[in-house]
Amino acid sequence: KTDVLTRIVSAHTCCENSHSAMAAGADLPKSFETDSIAEVLFEVEQGETDYTCVFPVRVDEVGWHVLLGRKKRGFGEGKFDGFGGKVKVGERIEECALRELQECGLEGTLRRSAEVVVLFDSKKRTRHHIFVLDSEVGEPRESDEMVPMWFQIAAVPYDRMRPDLQEWLPHVLEQHKSLRVRGYFEIEGEGLTSGRILAPILLPGFLSEALRGELREAVATGGATFEFSFRGSKDEFDVALLWTWALLGHRRCQFGAAAPPRRASSTADSTNRLRDKDRVEERWQLLERGDSTASFFDRAGSCVALGFNGIVYGDHGPYIEFTQAQICWPTFTDHTLKGPGRTHFEHRNADASVKLYDQFKSVGDQPNPPPGQFAVQCNRADGYADYRPGCVYMACDSFFASGGT
């Protein structure tokens, strides 16, 4: 168990922030720019106060956790919040975030996650710069102001938080997404009187000029069925996806991190599928109903996923089904982006021994599968497999044959 936990944690500590390496000046599609109201809300006002707020996250064999602090005094006493404070005159935003974090015994690499403007009692306007700490160093300790406590992501005490946090923090913690969120909120007394979550920001300069040029050419050549492979972070993939689909007039399909509803019946409903089920359960003891405690590692020992949602038995062989939140995304550095006329994206680890199929459209209109080792032509009216949009799939036999565990 200790070895498994060590490998899980190390898999996530290897992910570095790549924002600084990207060039400036990305030309964003108009459909994804913030609207005029949002621009007014986010204009920096004279006398506006800047604050930082950091949310350390970590993963173990149970899943993702976030570190919150219960305030011991002052504004919001008794409520939970992240770790941060007021930016001093002449101090950089990141310097303030690290300074405040060190006061509770932690340090590490920060990732910008959100920017929130809050107007208190129609008078005091504050701007909050929100960060996620993916790989903390040190052990949290109680300070004069905060008592640190770890919570499972699913058990965050939102009812004991400032009202605006209840609105924007779930977006920050969901899948630990790399796209930044913007929010504007007005609070009177203890209640939220107005608020809005704006669309995720396509950060200027997030994609290099060279990559933007290649993406634009791929879209111009392939249209809705374009395909483009590149190496980069999941952050870059997410932005490239939004940007290219916007060029085609599409908004990216949005799926939550929660597990989809359990299937009413088994997908092993024919001779070929029952054969595959017997093999999977006998060789690897993987049950069709899934297991939230299972851990998957590639042959180099990097974490692939924590838990799985189930096994899908189709006419192309057995595939392990994951939710987006179960994937250890820092392990996957090579991506194949596709247009909205296709069915899935692809992600590979560093040595290409593991391949994920990131489904955004079903195959319900394809009665037969593409060629493959376990492919069987069954001419099914409802499609050759029940791949669900929003889920991620991995070929069972290929994973273990490549040295995965």
C-alpha angles and dihedrals in degrees: 000000000000091000092050092049092049091052092047094052094043090052090063099039090062093067110103129195107255098183095103092058094060125095124244131245108054111181103226125208110256092234090064100045116105113263124251093264091053091049090054092048091052100046108120108249124209111259093019113149121229122212133179127218125187128195113195113207130190138175133221136165090290096052141256123348133185127209114229131180125224108218114237098193147001127028111007095014111184093017128110124245142150123272117272147089148198119324110241123228109279093010122127117236093242092047090055092048092051093045093053091044092053090055088067093047101261138110137166145112115326126213120202109235111163147002117212129184116201127188111202119205091339089288118067115058117193133182117213120201107204123205135181120215105210098180115028124195118208134018122286115248134190116261134192089271109029141044108205119221132174118227132184109248090243092053102049108146097235091163088066096053137088108280096247091054089057088062105042106026094072088059091052094049098040106109086334085268119206096215113094121241127215126206138177121199139173120207127192113190106316097336135087110235100174138005147150138190111220125212117279111276122247095218113229108247094014091124119048118245091245093052092047090053093051092046092049091051092048091052093046091050102040103029115191091351097050120141126199130173125201142154119246146100126302085251090063092044092054093050093044089052094052092043098049095043089050089054086058092048095254131122115219114261108252123218129177127235094242120108114261117244116285115263115257093227141015119279089216094092104136140050096264093047094047088051090054092047092053090051095048095048094044098046103034105014092231113156123215092234092062133234125243091199098056120108127204125201132181122234091271091057096253117143114256100176143343109223128345133233098221147293119282114208110202138154091271094059134270119320129189111233120216135178116235090252093057094060119095093223099186088070091063114077104156120068139183111207118199137188126256090261090070130070108234149008123232132224128187134189123239097279094034092240092126125049125189126199109213102201121212099158133033125243092228091126094054111081094186134039128240116262116290146138094274099027117135125182106229101153094225117188092213096049134273096276140012098243107164123214111248094031127103123225136201126188106247100212095042093052096054094038089058092057099268120151 
